Amino acid sequence: MITNHSSVIELNRKALANNLKFINNLIGDKVTLSSVIKGNAYGHGIQQMVPELQYLGVKHFSVFSSFEAKIAHEALTKDATIMIMGDIAEEDISWVVENEIQFFAYNIIGIKTLLRTAKKQHKKLHIHIELETGMNRHGFEHHQLRELIDLIQEHQDLIEVEGICTHFAGAESSANFKRIQEQQKKFLKGVEFLKIKGINPKKLHTSCSAGIIAYPQFNLDMVRIGIIQYGLWPSKESQLAYGVKHEYETQLESVLSWRSSIIDLKEVKAGNLVGYGTSFLAETDMKIASVPVGYGYGFSRSLSNVGRVLVNGKRLSVVGTVNMNMFLIDVTNIDVKIGDAVTIIGKDGEQAINVSYFGNLSEQLNYELLTRLDKSIPRVVV
Ligand SMILES: *Cc1c(COP(=O)(O)O)cnc(C)c1O
């Protein structure tokens, strides 16, 4: 093991470059790419991903909170824009204003709170007006726009309208087609209204990964791209939709691999139970290996007796229940020794366990599984 932790997450630089090329080909050079690095960069690590993404030309980052914005800001190697799409903690307001961090403005009270600080610090707020268009999560309803316009016009010297935006409620599934079309209509109506009233945003943006695949006509000025930059599809359906349109010109490549190693080997005689409880009975004489990874690190307990890992190019089964810090695998008749690498996600020889396979087995979305990977696991760029 190359670290003192029980496992390591490897980030593949070449795969990331490939995925950015894929995205840039898809959106063209007139649309700005905002790289979404919320959720600890989908589990990949904000600190590690930001310099790599900047190296590949990314100049705009989207995070969820001021907490994440600070980590991203710290990791910047050159100038870039950071945009908060969700929560600004009270204790971070002053930092956000001082550093001209952009943010989604989704209610009046939020803007007013930040305005007080902007006044004090003689700084401008850089806002993206988020419109409520049908997701019913957050954003301005049409009837609230008048009050917003008044507030902005009253504080023109303190508010810069960087953008107007919204978020689609499920662009990864065609079942939501009608709802998203309604959202698009409502968004354009809202934009039109704001423009007539003298609000001139620099950028309009609505689309996520699934959006640029299913609704490219809606890329507008900027797109907010998360999951596909990490090399994963938002859904099976998005993948198929892309394949139909583009006949698989380019493939996405998964950036993340997760590896550990065997720390012990044990012979178990037929008729004995393995691990906690009674979920696994050795029906023949077996050889069992232990791996120091468990649900405490993001290896879901639902992988008990069903998970698969790779050792020396072979696909092996998890036996017994997954513990907090450990799981067991069946290595009967397999040539292994203590210290051999165990690939939990990634490639080993001809075999691969990809994120979506791991996700299917553990009944988790790609998004969910990745963000559950313990933050303390070291992330290394390879
Ligand atoms: C997470 C998120 C995105 C990115 O979604 P992906 O499906 O990962 O591309 C874009 N916009 C908003 C508001 C988000 O919360």
The ligand as an ORCA input file, in Angstrom:
! r2SCAN-3c Opt
* xyz 0 1
  C     -25.349     18.621     -9.066
  C     -25.811     19.723     -9.898
  C     -25.416     19.816    -11.240
  C     -24.556     18.757    -11.922
  O     -25.284     17.565    -12.129
  P     -24.627     16.337    -12.946
  O     -25.776     15.448    -13.199
  O     -23.654     15.695    -12.030
  O     -23.994     16.883    -14.145
  C     -25.824     20.921    -11.948
  N     -26.603     21.875    -11.381
  C     -27.012     21.816    -10.099
  C     -27.855     22.899     -9.532
  C     -26.637     20.737     -9.320
  O     -27.044     20.666     -8.061
*
